[in-house]
Each structure stands twice: as C-alpha cells, then as structure tokens.
C-alpha cells in the first residue's frame, strides 16, 4: 500500500481500455467553486415580477379574517356561550387565541428571516427542517387545505338546503338528497376554481366583495340584538324538546341583567344536533371553538403572490387576529345579555330568527363558508405548486410547469379542484373534519419546532426583523398545539403522526427532493451540541480504562485503498476515524486551493464505502511535512488521533477497486448501468471513476500504479528513506503506528461468506520482537500490549462478533530456553490476557532460528529474516489478519540504514496474509475496575 501522492503520470490509454461506455462529462463549473453549496445568495421569485401584486390588506388581512369567521361566526356562537357560559367562553376564546398568537409570532419570525417564495408555511418549514420533514408536513398541510375547502363547501350546502329546501326556513322547494348535495357542492367548487383560474387579481376582488357583504350581515346581527323581547321558534329537528302535537318556543329577552347573570356560568345540556344527544364538556366546546379559528395561514399561503411577504404576513395576520377576536368577544357578550339559556342550547341558528331580516344571516353563512373554501383552494394550489417545484413528486414538475400561465399554477389548481370534489363524495365528513384540524395543528407544531430550533441553534444568520418572540413562546406554542391535538382526537393525532413518519421515510428514500441543499436545521443543532460537548471533553481527564482507538489513516490513492479503509473502519471500535491525504505542492504555483475542490470526492468515497469517517486533506511541499501537519492539527479537543496507519511502501501492482466494483456490477447485469438505473451513491462512484478528474487529483485513473516493473511509475513513490523517517517522526510525536501490507487481498465479502458457513478463521497475533532475540514476553512491553489490544478489538466489532473467527496469540521462544522458563512465560502471558479480558488461544512455538543473537533490525541477517518469514507463513493457513511486532527505527544514521530497515520489514512480511505491523507508545489497557 503506497502512502504518498505522486506527480501526474503520462496517460497510457492503450493499456487501460474500459469495458463500458464512459459516463457523460459533468457540466463545467467555475474555477474555485465547490459542490457543497448550491443555495443562491438571493431566493428567486415565485413567478414573474408582475405576478407579485398583492398587498397586506387584500393579500393577508382579509383572507385571514374570512377564514376565521367561516361558519363559526353565525352558527356556533350560541352553542359556545350557551354551553360554557360567558365567563368560560371568554376563557376559551383567550386560550385559543393565545395558542394562535404564539404560532403567529413564530410564523412572523420565519417569514422575516429571508426571502420567501410560494408555498407559505411549507416553504418556511422545508427551508428550515429540510426536505424530508418539511415535505411530509407540506403534504399534510396540502391535505388539510383540500379537506377544509370541502368541509366549508359542505357546510355551505347544508345551510342552503336547511333554509331553501322543503320544510326549511324559507321553504323554496330546493331539492335535497345525497347526489343533489354533491351537485351543489360541485357548483360551488367550480365557482371557486374559476375565480382562482382568472388569477390572484380576481381572487382579491372576490374576497373584497365578500368581506364587505359579510360585514353588512354582521352589522345586521349586531343591530338585531337591540330588539325587544320576543318568542323564537325552535328547529323542528330538535327532537329533545319538540313533539308532533306541541310546538316549543324559547325567549329572546333583549338586554337584561337577569339574562346576563343566568348565562355567566356553564350549564351543559344535551346537543340536539348529535345523534347520541351527548352532553358536551369544557374540552368539547373548546375543540369546536378552536377548530373554527385555525385559518391563520390563509395569508401566508399567498406568499408567492405578495409584493412583500416579509412585511405583509406579520402586518396582516396580527391585525386580523385582533379583528376576529374583538368580533367574537362582542358577539359573546351580546348573546349572553339578550338570549336565554334555553334558546342558546336548543337553537344554534338563533341569529337568523332574531334578525330584522333572516336573509342577512343566511347570506352571511353562505358568503363566509364560500370565502373560506375559496381561500383554502387557493392556498392548496400554491402549496402543491411549491411541492412540485421542489421535485417532491419527481417528474410531475414537468406537467405542472407546462400548465402554468402567467405565474398561476393551473395544473396544481386543477388537481386540488379534483381533490376537493373527491372529498365531497364522502357521505359523513365528521372524521375528515377531525383530521383537518389535526393536519393544521401539525403544521403549526412544525412552525414552532422550526423557530425553536433556529433559536436554540444560535445561528448568526437567524436574525429576523420580527423580534417579538422568544424560545418560551415557541415552546409554549408546541405544548399548546400538542394539547389541542389530544383534545380534538388523540387517535387521529396518532394516525397523522404515523402518516407523517411514513411520508418522511418515502421522501428520504425515493424523492428527488432530497438532492436539494436548502440547509437543514438538524446540522445547525448538531453543530451546537457537538461544540458544547467537545468543550466538556477535557483531554486532561482522559483515563486509560476508557481508551479507544482514534485512527488517522494516510491514503495515497483512494482507488487502491478501499479494502484498507473498510478494515480500519472495523478496527476503530466506535473511536475517531480520519481518512487523510497529502497533496504535494504549494499555493504559489496554483490559482486556488486544490484540496477544496477534491474534498467532496473524498466525502463521496466515504459514503460509497459506508464507513464512519471524517476526511482531511492538506497541501505541503513533501509528504513528510504534510503528514506532520495532519497529525498535529487533525481532530479537535479531546478527539485527537492517537494511532496513525500507513500503507506499506512496496512495489506491488495496485488494483482499481472503484472501477472493479463497477465492472463487477456491469458483468453481473450483462449491460452497462445507466444513471437512471443507479442510486446517487453509485452515480457518484461512476463519476469518480471516469477521466474527468484533474490530472493532479488523487482520483485520476492514471495516478494508479499498475505496472511495478516500470521505473517511471516508481519515481512517483516516496523514497524508502523518507518513508522510514515518517515512521520515526510518528513515534517521536507520541503516536501509535500501524503499517498495513497486502490489504488489496483483503476481501471482506469473501471473509463473511466463510464465517457464514461456520469456517474457523484465525487472527494471528505475534507479540514478539523478532529483531531482539534476547527479549522475551513481558506485560510491561507497551507494543506487545497494544498489539494484543488492537487484535482483540477487531473481534469486538459488529462484523466479527459472535462468529467463528478466533484469536491466536503466538508465544515464540528460542530453543535454548529451558522448558520451565517456557512454562513461566506461558503462564505469564495467560495471566496477562485474563487480566486484560482477552479471549484467545496461546500457541507456543520454539524456534531454532531465534538461537541467533539479534539485537536490532540492522543486525539481523537476510537469512534470519527469511527463515522467520517462512515460519510465520507456515502458521498462516486459514489466517485472515496477521499482527506483527514493529520495532522502532534506529536513530538517524544515513539513508542506507533506513533502506536496510525497510528491506528487512519487507522480507519479514513477504507473501503473508493481510498484515499489520504494530508499534505502541503508551499503555492502552488496565486491570483496574
């Protein structure tokens, strides 16, 4: 395994014919640009500049007010006051609007923190929490708008039939029935669709006319409360009090203190509209009230059409809350002061009977519900358009793009129209109404979560213009929305959460939207937490019993180092793993930093190999200097590498494992892989395997040495003397050293097959210094201890734990050692292994070769080293990994001595299985508890 990065080698295309068509070249990029960030400095507009025309009043304030009025304004005020009483009704109103207020504060913080495109709350959530979570919430918010539009249409149709149908208030003979109601709903839905098709201009004109008419109807209701006392007929459908022979009426008293006192406190009575005539409670009434005022996102949904969304959304939504809150507060007081409790609990549409002309209330109900359904249809189309533009649904973007006219997404609008019509086919919408409320609440929860995460992440770029919020309001809003979800329907909430989780999984695995780099809040939070805990990780408090391997692997060529990278990933045992590379050169003769452009390729390599590693690149005049830089500056705080791993300096022919991996798949499939059939990781590897890399890139195919006999190839290697000097430097820098050889022969898949068939595979540890025959095994030798530690750590990894892989520890002694001494050495080694909790078989080998007196590497003869190599090879049948003792190089005495040191190491490991030469510098285990 060669360590260094070599100068570019002339291409030899004749010897490197590829067996598959080359992938298309990537698009050209600007010099110095990286692929890590595609986010623009300024967000593009949602459509043409002329399409952003809506202001604060017509674009936000009016839609929000109409959405919060809906059917609650004319149909449910009596129910709320009659059941809960004025005091609790006001408490419920304040509580509901408090939850909405903190949600609006979070929404305003998000929308004033940068440019906003179309999609409203979905756009804000997805750009903060990422495409997976943002997309799933966006889909639920889309469904909520579609269902809500259908519900308001259904309420409008019901009001029309109850008043215009046979036996209704006006008895106009309007036909009734399931299909008739579906037809009426279709007509209203089609009217909404046509208004939206014309565009936002027509929409604003429509809502302007509607709000004026609704205000007229509301004014008539307020004036009607000043009428004198009268008898009010109760609905014939109220079977709790009506019968076939006697008509029961209730009393409208006008302003009366006795009536006000009687309506101050709750007096729950059976709900005559419920088939079971259930008696409501505080939470039931509160759920009805809250579900009617959840339309706070109506203005944010129009963000793509707003001229200045960052200013209009806060400036329109907050006043809308004040308007609707004061309106409901006024109606609560007027109702409690003028209408008897019996009237309120037995006639929920009492406003129509006390009005000077009941048509005002009728048209108010129709207009309020139609406007709310129109707002939801418009919002749904904008959310769907944003989802499609973000490629959440893949190729659906092309269809929608072709059907967009002057910035108006007609394709998305048509799909939402069809969705509303399908919902109208449902006979009973009670359960859908619950899901609608839950979907809205989940989107509110996500808004709070996004804002809270940004606040806690303390990102410098989170500085919204709207500053009237804190993490306390965000947290309170999350708790409030969660509590409301439980009150509305706990099982609907669980189903919605399950749907959200399923959408997250589907989007993460199948949606092209995950390729978008919008900046995920999770990364900011992880950085915040990691920084905090890194400061707490004090290296001065480190203890040997909590030692773990922190690996720094220096790689010269990533194409040939793939098996070694995967092996070190297994050997790190949940410790730090750094894959490092040194590029030779200086910045003086380069237009930019070459490491910046190549970092992404190394990260893709890590993803492809599925290893948990960081990447580090540096530029230095020599490999030796670059290695010193990396060893000193890699890691952070208490997470610094304590072990440096080098590939072995030899002349074996390298294998292109990136190309080999692709060709294996190519041959298995019998055809070339096209990008559309490959995953993103495979496509990244194909791009790394083509000839488009710069000539000096470590990933360039021509930098791979394939012909060991070519002297020009060997010129690019680090010299033997420099390689030994690097090992000496590492020991001086107090780092454990591992030299790995023959790992191009390490096939993890083949090894897994052998273990699966219960074949016994050995890891051989030789904790003996063959270059010092006078030394024997001792537990005080830190290199022997470190060798045993790393060999047993490999067996503790998930890949090899519980398999038929076994550790063999070889105790080698000279044949001149007495048998009693051999027994004592065996017992000492066994005791040490038991104390270190190392499970393995001790194999004693008496070697005649060790009778030769050897005190250093330089003092060993070639014949002695060859004979030791032969004995190790004889023991290596069925061995997967061999660990050998690495003696420290002698003090510098010239290049010749260093060349001899490397020559003896080469001879010692010749033709062995994948081998790791190990040298330790400090204790790595303890017997203490």
N, C-alpha and C positions, 0 to 999 in steps of 0.2 A: 504494500500500500504506500504510494508515494505521497509525500507531505506537501511539497511546495507547489506554488503557482508558477508556471513556466511561460517564457515568451511565446508568442504566436509561432506556429509551425506551418510551413507552406502546405497548401492543400494537396492531397494525393487522391483525387476523385476516382481514379481507376481502381484503387484498392478498397473503396468504400461505397460500392454500389448498394443502393437501398432497394428493398424488395417491395416497397409500397409507394404509392404516389405521395409526393411531398405535400404537406398541408399548405394551404394558401398563406401567403405572407401577411403578417398583421398590418393594420393601417399605419401609415407613418405618423410619428409623434414628434413633437417639438423637442429640440435638444435640451437635456436637463430636466425634462418632465418625467414624473413618476406616475405609476398606475394606481397609486394607493388612494387617490382622492379625485373623483370626477365631479364633485359638487361645485357649481358655479359660485362666483362671488355674489351675484345678484340672481334671485329666482326669476325665471321668465314669467311673463304674464300669462294668465289662463287662456287668453284668446287675443284677438286683435285689440289694439288700443282703444278703438271706438266702442268695443263691447262693454267696457267698464264705465258705465254711466250712472249707476245708482248711487244715491246719497244716503245720508244717515236716516232721514225720516222715512222715506218710501222703501228704502232697501233693508232697514233693520227694525226701526221702532214700530212701524205699522204692522209688518208680518208677525212680530213677536206678540204684540198686543192682541191681534186677532187669534193667534194660536192659543193664547192663554185664556181668551174668552170662550171660544168654541161653544160647546153645548152646556158647559158648567154655568155660564152666566145666567141663562134663562131657565134651566131645567133642574139644577141641583142646589141652588141657594136655599130653598125651603127645606130640602132634605137635611142639609148640614145644620142649619140653625134649629130646626125642629127636633132633631135627634140629640145633638150635643149641647144645645143651649148657646146663648150669645157668648158667655164667658169662655167656654171651652172651644167654641167655633173660632173665636179670635185667637185663642192659644194655638189651635191647629193651623190657622192661617199664618200666624207669625212663625211657627215652627217650619211649615212648608216653605215659606219664602226665605227663611234663614238658610235652609239647605240649598235653595236655588241661588241665593245671593253669594254664598261662598263658592258655588260652582261657577257663577258668572265671574267672580274675582279671578279664579284660576283660568277661565277661558280668556279673559282680557289680558292676563299676564302672558299667555301663549301667543295670542294674536298680535301683541305689540312688541314681540321679541324678534321680528324679522319680517321679510316679505311673505305674503300669503297668496297662494294660488287658489284654484277652485277646489271644492271638496269640504270646506268648512272644518268641522271638528275632526273629521277623518284625516284631513291633510295635516292638521296640527299634531294629532296623536301619532300618525305614522312617521312624521319627520322627527319625532322625539323618541318614540319607543321602538322604532324600526319597522320594517315591512311585515314581519310575522304578526306581532301583536297588533300593530296599527291596522293591518289589513283585515284581521279577524274582527276587530271592533268595528271597522268600516263596513264590513258585510252585515254585521248585526244592526248597525245604525241604518243601513240601507233597508233592511227588512222592517225595521221599526217605522221608518217613514212610509213605506208601502202599506204596511198593515194599518198604520194610523190614518192614512188617507182613506183607506177602505172603511175603517170604523166611522170616521166622520161622515162619509157618504151614506153609510148605513143609518147613522143617527138622523141625518137629514131626511132620508126616505121614510124612516119611521115617523118622524114628526109630520111629514106631509100626509102620509096615509092616515094617521090618527086624527088629523084635522080635516082633511078633504075627503076621506073615504066615507063609506056608508056607515052611519052611526057616529061619525066624528063630530067635532065641534061645529064645523060649517056644513057638513053633510053634502058635499058637492058631487057625490057619486063616483069618486075616484076608485077604479078597480084595485082590488087587493089580492095578494097571493104571492107565492114564492117566486115564480117567474116574472110576475108583474113588478115586484120589488127589484128583481135583478135588472129588468129593463130600465126602471127609473134610475137605478144606480149607474147603469151603463151610460145613460144620457148625461148625468151629472159628471161622470168621469170623462166622457168625451168632450164636454164643455171645458173642463179643466185642461184637458190635453190640447185643445185648440188654442186656448189662451196662452199656454206655455209654448206652443209651436210658433206663434207670432213673435215671441221673444220676451225678454225682460221688460221692455217698454210697455207692452200690453199687460204684462203681469202687474207692473206698478200702477197702471191706470185702473186695473180691475180692483186691486186691493184698496186704492184710494177711494173709489166709489163705494166699495163695501164698507170701509171703516166709517165713512160719513153716514151711510144708511144705518149701520149698527148703532152709531152714536145717537141718531134720531130715535131709534127704537128704544135704546137705553134711557134716553131722556124722557120718553113717554112713560116708561116704567117708574122712574123716579117721581115724576109728577103725579102718577096714579096713586102713589102711597098717601097722598094728601086727601084722598076721597073720604067721604063719611062712611060710617059703619054700614055693612050690607051682609047679606047671606050669599055664600058662594057654594055652588053646586059641586059635589064630589064626583069624580070619574065613575062611570058605570063599571069599569074594570076593577074597581076597588071592592072586592068581594068580602073584605073584612068588615065593612060597615053597611054596604048596600045589600038590598034584597029585592025580590021581584015585586013586592007589594008596597014598599015604603021607601021613598027617596030621602036620603040623609044629606043635609047641608051642614056647612061649617060657617064660622063667623069671621068676617073681616072687621075689626073694631076701629080702624083708623088709629091715630096716635093716642095711646092710652098707657098710663103708667102701670096700671094693673097688668095689662098685657105684657109690658116690658119686664116686669118683675117675674111673671109666670114663665117667661122664656129665657131667663138668665141662666138657669142651671139645666143640666141634661135630664131628659126624660125619654129614654129609649123605648120605642114602640115597634111593633112588627112592620116589616117593609112589605107594603101591599103589592109592589112590583116583583117581588121574589116569589118563585113558585112554591118554596117551602115556608114562606112567611117568617123567615128568620129574623130574630131581633138583633140589630146591629150593636156594636160597641164602639168605644173610642177609636180603636185602630181601624175598624171597618170604615167608619166615616172619614177618618184621616186619609185612608187609601183612596177613597173616592175624590176627596178634595185635591190631593197631591197629583193624582193621575190627570186631573183636568188642567193643571197649570204647568205641565212639563215642556211646553213649547219654546223654551228659551233659546234653542239652537236654530230657530227659524231664520234669524238674521245671519248667523254665522254660515248657514248652508249656502247663502248667496255670495260668499266671499269672492267667487270668480267674477261676479258682475259689479261688485262695489268699486267705486272710484278710489277709495282709500279705506280698505278693510281694517287696517290697524287703528284708524281713528273712528270709523263708523260703528264697528261692533261694540266697543265699550260705550261710545256716545249714544247708541240707540238701544242697546239691551238694558242698561241700568235704568234709564228713564221709563222704559216700557214696564219694568218691574214696579216702579213707583205708581204708574198709572193704573195697572191692573190691581195692585194691592189696595190702593185707595178706593177703587171702584168696588171691589168685593167687601171692603170694610164698611163702606157706606150702605151697600145693599144688606149686609148682615144686620146693621143697626136698624134700618128702616123696616126690615122684615120682622125683627124681634119686637119692635114697638107698635106694630099695626096688625099683625096676624096672630090668631090664636094658635096654641099648640096643636089642637085637634085639626085645624086647617093645614098646618105645615106638614104633619106626618101622614095625612090622608089625601093630599092633592099637591103633587110636586110641581105642577104647572099652574099654580095659583096666580102667577103674574098675568096670565092670559085672561083669567076671569075677573080680576080687579082692574084691568086696564080700561081706559076710556074706549079703546077700540082693540079688540083682541088680535087684529091683524098685525099690529106693531110687534107683538111678541112672536107671532108666527113667522113673520118675515125676519125678525131678529134671529130666531133659531135657524132658519134656512140659511141666511147670509153668514152667520157665524160659523156654522158647520161647513158650508161650501168653501169659505175662505180658508179655514183650517186645512181642509182636504187639498185645496189648490196649493197652499204653501208646502204641504208635505210632498205632493207630487213634484213640485219644482225642486225642492231640496233633495228628494230621492234621485232625480235625474242628474243633479250636479254631483252627488256622492258617487253614483255609478260611473259617471264620466271620469271622475278623478281616479277611481279604482282601475278603470280600463286603461287610462293614460299611464298609470304606474305599472302596467303589464301584469296585474294580478291575475287576470284570466287569459293570459297568453295571447293568441292570435286574434282574440275578439277586438283588440285595439284597431286592427285594420278596418274592420267593418264599421266601427263607430267613427273612425276618422273620416271615412268616405261619406258618412251621413251627417257630418257636422256642417252647419250652414251659418256663416257669419258668427261663429263662436257659440251657436246654440246647438247642443248635442241632441239632434233629433233621434238618432239611433238609441241613445240611452233613455230618452224620453219615451220612445215607443215601447221599449222593454219594461219600463216602470208602469206605463199605462196598462200593458198586458198583465203585469204582476198584480196591480190593484184589482183588475177585473177578475183574475183568478181567485183572489181572496174573497171577493164578493160572492163567489159561488158557494162559500161555506154557509151552512144554514144558521148555526149559532156562533156568534163572534165573541162570546164571553171569555173563553180561554185565550183567544187571539188578543183580546184587549189586555189580558194579564201579561202575555208575552211582550206585547208592545211596550207596556210600562217598564218591564224588566230590561228590554233592549235599550230604552232611553236611559235608564238608570245605570246600566253598564257603561254606556258611552260617557256619562257624567263621571263615573268612577275612574274611567281611563283618563279623562281630562285632569282630575285631581292627582292621579298617580303620576302623570307626565310632569305636571307642575311641581309636585313634591319631590320627584326625583331630580329635576333640574335644580331645585333649591338646595337639596342635600348634597348634590354633586359639586356644588360651589364652582361651576364652570365660569370662567371670566366672561365668556360671550353671552351668558344669560343675564342680561340687564334690560328687562322690559321697560318700556316707557310707562306702563301702568304699574305703579308700585304699591297699590293699596291691597296687598296680600302678604301673608306670611306662611310658613310651613304649618303653623297652627290651624289656619283656615283650611288649608289643603287636607290636613289630617282629619279635621272635623267634618269636612265635606265627604271624605271617603267613608267615615263611620256613619254619617247620616244617610248616604245613598245605600250603603250596605244594609242598614236597619230598615230603610224603606223597602228594599227588595224582599227582605224577610216578611215584612208586613203585607206586601201585596200578594206574594205567593212564594213560600220557601221552596216548594218543589219546582216551580217554574224557574226560579233562580238557579237551582242546581242543574236543571236541563240546559239553561242558557250558558252556564259556565262550561258544561260538558261540550256543547256545540262550539263555544269559543276555543276550547283546548283542541278540539278536532280540527278546526279551521287553522289554528296555529301550526299543527303538525302537517296538514296538507299543503299549506303555503310554503312552509320551510322545505318540504321535500320535492314539491312539484311545480311551484310557481316561479316564473322568470323574475318576479318582482324582487326576489332575494338578491339578485345581482345588483340592485340599486344601492348605492352607498350614500345614504342620507345622514349618516351619523347617528349611531344608536346610543340612547341614554345608558344602556347597560354597560357600555365601555367606559363612560364617564364615571359611573358609580363604582365599577370595578377598580378603576384607577384611584379613586378617592379612598376606597377601603384598603387597597394594596399599599398605597403610600402610608396610610395610618399604621398598618400592621408591620410594614418594613421598618418604620421608626421604632416600633416596640421590640423588634427582633434585634436584640443587643448582642453583637458578637463577643463581647466581654463576658457574657453569661453562658457561653457555649460549654457543654459538658460532653465528655467522651461517650457516655452511655446513650446520648441522643445523636451520635454521629451518623451521618448518612452520606453516601457518595454524591458529590457535586461535580459533575463531569463537564470538562471542556474538551471537545473533540475537534482537532485541527484537520481540515479536509482540503486536499489539493484539488482533486477533480470530483465533483459530485456524481458524475456518471458512473464512476467505478467504485464509489464508496457507499452505495446504497445498502448492501448487507451489513457493513460495519456500523452504519448509522442506526440500523434497526437493532443490532446486537447491543450497542451501548445504551439504547433506549430501554432494553430489558435489564441491563446491568445497573442502571442508575437507582432502582428501588425507591421510587417516589421522591428522588432528590432532584437537584437542578441539573439540567442538560442543555449545554450550549454547543451548537454547531458553528464553528468558526472557520474563516477563510482569510488568507492574506493575499492581497494583490500587490504585485511588485511594481514600484514606480513612485513618482512624486506628482504633486499637483502642478508643478512648474510647467510641465510639458503637456498638460491636459486642459481642455476647455471647461471641464467640470469634474465633480467627484464621481469616479466610476463606480464606487460602492453604492451610491444612492440608487442608480438605475438597476443594479443587479440584485438588490435586497429582495425585491418582490419574487424573483425567480427562486431564491433560496427558501422563501416562505412557502411557495407553491410546492417545492420539493418536500418540505416537512409535512405539508398537508397530504401529498401523494403517498408518502411512506407511512403516514398515520402514526407519527411519533410525537411525543410531547416534548418539544424542544424550542429554544429560542435560537435566533441566528445573529451572528456578529461578524461583520466584515471590517477590515481595516486596510489602509494603503500605507506601505512602508518601502524604503529603499531595498531592504533584504527580507527574506523570510524570517530570519532570526530576530531582527528588530521588530517585525510585525507580531511575532509570537510573544515577545516580551510585552508589547503594548496590550495585547489581548489578555494575557494572564493577569496583568496589573489592573486593568480597568473593567474587565467583564464582571457582570453581576452587580449587586448593589447591597450595601449594608451587611446584614448577616447572611445574605445569599451570594457567596462568592465561591468560585470553583476551588476545590481542594485536590482535584485529580485531573491531570492533563493526559489525554490519549493522543498518540501519534500513530499514523500509519508507518509501516516498516519501509525502510529505504532499500529497495532491491530492484531487480531488472525484469520481473515477471510481466507478461503481457496483460494489459488491462482489458476488462470486459465492460461494454457499454450497457449497464443494467436498465437504463431508461429506454433505450432502443430495444433491448431484449424483451422487456416487459410488453412493449407494444407489439413486437413481432410475434410473441407467443400468442397474444390475443388474435392477431392477424391470421396466423396459421390455423388457430382453433376454429375461427369463424369461416375460414375459406375465402374471405374477401376483405377488402380494406374497410376500415372503420371511417365513417363519415362523421363530421362534427355533430350532426343532428341525432346520431345514434349513441353519442358518448356523453358521459357526465362531465360536469365542469372540471373536475379534478383530472379526468383522463385527457380532456382537451388541453388543459394546462401542460400536462406532460408531453403531449404531442408538440405543442408549441416550443417547449424546451428542447425537443429532440430534432427540430428542423435546423436549417442552416442560416437562420435569420439572426442569430446572436452576433454581437460584435466580435471581431477576431480575438480581442483580448479577454473575452468573457470566459469564466470557468466552465460554462455550459456549452461552449462551442465544440462541436464534434471533433474538429481537427486538433483540439488540445488533448485528446485522449491518446496515450501512447499504446500502439497496437503491435509494434514490431520491436522487440527488445534487441534485435541484432543491429538495428540501425543506429549508428553512432550519433547522427544528428538528433535523434529522439532523446538520447541520454544526456545531451547537452543541456536540456531544459531542467534536469533534476538538480536538487540541492546536492552539494558535494558531500562525500562521506564525512569529511572533517567537520563541515558546518552542521551536519545532522547530529553528530556526537556532541558538538558544542551546545546545541539546543537542549539535548538531554541533560548535560551538565548544568546549563542555566536553570532548568526547571527544578532540579534538586536544590540548587542554591536559593531559589525563590520559595523553598519550603513547600513544594507541591509533590504529591504522589505522581508517579509516572507509569504509564502503561504503553507498551509498544505492541501493536497488533499486526500479525502477519497471516497471510493466506485466508483472509476473510472473504475473498472473492469466491472461495469454495464453500462458504457457509450458506447453506440453503435452509432457511427456517421452515419453509413449507414441507420439504422432504423430511426434516427432523420431526415435524409434527406428525407426519404420516407414520414414521417409525414408532413414535411414542403411542400413537393411537392403536397400533397393532400390538401394544404391550411389549415391544422390544426393549431390552435393557440397554440404555445408552449411558456412557460414563462422562463425567467431568473429572479430569485428572489435574491434581494439584501437586506440584513438586516444590515444597518449601525448603529447598536445599541449594546452597550456593556452590555450583559445580566448579567455580573458579577459585574456591578456597577450601581445599580438601582437609585442612586442619580444623575447620569449624564443624560443629555438629548442631543438631536441632536444639534450639533453646526458645523458650517462650518470650524471652526478652528481645529477640530479634524482631524489630518493627516491620521489616519487609516480609518475613515469614508470616507474621500475624496479619498483615494487610492482604497477603496473597490468599490466606485461608478465608478472610472476611469476604473478599470480592467473589471468590469461587462459590461460597455458600449463599451469598446474596442472590446469585443468579438462580439458585433453586427455589428462592422465596418469591420469585416473580409469578404473575398470574399465568404466564405461558407455560411454565415448567413445574409449578407447584402441584403436588399430588399425582405426578406422572411416574413412569419407570426410569426416569433419569436419576442416576446415583453419583455421589461424590466419592472419589478415591483419592486418598492422601498417601503419597509415596514417601516412605522414610528410607533414605539411601545412606548406607554406611560403607566404610571401607572394609574389605575382607580381613584387614589386620586388626579390627576392633574385636575385643573379646565378646563372647556370647552374653555374658552378664551385663556388659555395658549396652549391648543392643537391646536387651530386655528393659533396662532402665530408661533408655531413650524412648522405647515404645510406650512404656507406662507414662513417661513424662508428656509425650505427645497426646496420648489418650486422655490424660487428666486435663491438659490444656484445652482440648476440643470439647470435653464435657463441661468445663467451666465457661467456655465461650458459647455453649449450646450449639455446637456444630455437629451435625449428624453426617457421618461418613465412615467409610471403611479404610482402615490403615493397612497399607501394603508395604511390607519390609522387603527391601532389595539390597543384597550385599553385592557390591560392585568391586571387581578386581581392578578396574580402571582407576578407582579412587585411591589406590595404594601409591599412585604417583603424587609427588609433592607439588601442589599447585597453590600459589598464594595470591595470584592476581590474574586478570584476563590476559595481560601481556605475557605472563609467564607460562601460559598454557600452550602446549604444542598442538599442531594441527591434527596429529594422530589422536591425541587425547580427546579433543573436541569431537572429532568424527566418531570415536567409539562411544562417547556419551550420547551423541545423537542417535547412534544405531540402537542403543539400549532403550532410549525413550520411544523410538519408532516401533520397537518390538512390543512395547506395552500399549500401543495406541490403537490396536484393533478395536473398533466399536466406540472409539472416543470421539465425542463431539467437539469439546473445547479442552485445550491444554494450557495450564497456567504454570509458568516457569519463573524462577527467581532471577531478577535483573540486577547484577552488581553495578554499583556506581562507577562511572568512568574515572579514571585516574586523573590527577591534576594535569593541567595542560603541559605537554612536553613536545609539541610539534604535531603536524598533520599526520605523520607516519604512524604515531601511536594511536591516534584516533581512527585512522583507517584500519589498523590491526584490530582495534576493539570491535568495530562494526563487522569486520570479516569473521571474527570468532562468533559473534551473535548470529550471523547469517549461517554459519556452518552448524551451530548448535540447533537451530530451528529448521534446518533443511528437510523438506518433504514431510513435515509434521502436519497433523490436522490444524485447523484454525487455532493459532497460538497467541497468548497474551503474556508478554514479558512484564513483570511487575516489580516496581521498586517503591517501598514505603518510606515515609519520612517522620511519621508520628504515630502514636498509638490510636487505634480505631475501635477498640473494644475494651470492656472492663468486666470484672466478675462481681462488681458491686451491684446491689439491688437498686 
